[in-house]
Amino acid sequence: MVLFKVHKKCSGKRGISPAISSVIMTGAIVAILSVTLIFANNLLWSRVAEGDFDSSKQLMHTVGLQIDDVAWTVGRTETIRYASQYGEVVLEPSILNYTVTVNDGQEEYEVSTGALMFNLPTSRHSITNGYWENIFPSQNESLTLKGTSAPVVRVFAVERMPMSDGSYIRVVVAPSVRVLYSSINSSENTYYIRMYLPVLTAGEAPRLSQSITLTGESFAANTVNDVESISVTVGFPKGASPENFDSDFFNFPYNSEDIPVPTSGYANVVLELYLSEVSVEFGLNY
């Protein structure tokens, strides 16, 4: 009887232990899988956000080139479509003020323009506060951009916090002044300094799709003869706190520049300043 009772008691213990072990193992596996799934999901979506940011650099580079294409032909329209999970392109109106001063203030032209920004929340993708990267063009040594192949915009990426409109890492398209030099060595003996600046203004924004439509709205040419000096300066009307779209945000090489003007050898030095209004519309389907 003793042996029988001992055998029965041991049999009961062996029947309970595997069940408890199975429950513990199952719970542990479920917990591990849950943590793994959360980690994998976060990693996946962080990669998506990182891909959005990398793609936005090429997107805004393309937008900058398209601005140059439409700016100098009234009525010309280009639409750029994009796909982003978290980011969005916006226009910050009247964010840059350019002033062209001729002959020590005898002639002065003040122009205000907006800038395009691809905004990606830092909650989705962040590099570091204070990050700044020049994307286009590679030349970044002066306020104006010079040469026949020079663009009329700068493209750069910036992360700066805090800012009143939210915490974003941004890819910015900022209009810039392009300068060309040419001379006519005929009887006129004239030297030309030509400046080009697109002015970005807000159009419609129904937000029906992720697209940017650029349209050349108007074109104006301003001519000044007998030029002896030219200077270009840029101001930041939204640079005061809390917006902080200031000089440090744009990080131009200089905020002012004197344009070289020949002092001899020419009968006349002419400045031709070309301004084009380009409307920016979002979400339109053309």
Disulfide bonds with the S-S distance in Angstrom:
none
